[in-house]
């Protein structure tokens, strides 16, 4: 399972622990390197692309 969370609201360990408490899952938490974890977006997403800028604009409307 892959999930995304807002680090300003909850950290990945809290999300993982809550998920594990809700069911009998055979899962382990993947901890990524700090240089990737500190990025604000997906490391493969092009921050200069139209789709990225458009989605950020829409996101700002709802925040």
FENWO-V102588 format. One line per field, one symbol per residue. psi: psi as a letter, one per 40 degrees, with the letter a starting at -180 (. if undefined). burial: + if it has 9 or more other ideal C-beta (glycine too) atoms within 8 Angstrom, else -. Layout:
psi: ???
burial: ???
This chain:
psi: hhiiiheediiddddddddddeigigiihhhiiddddeieiheehheeidddddddddddde.
burial: ----+---------++--++-------------------------------++----------
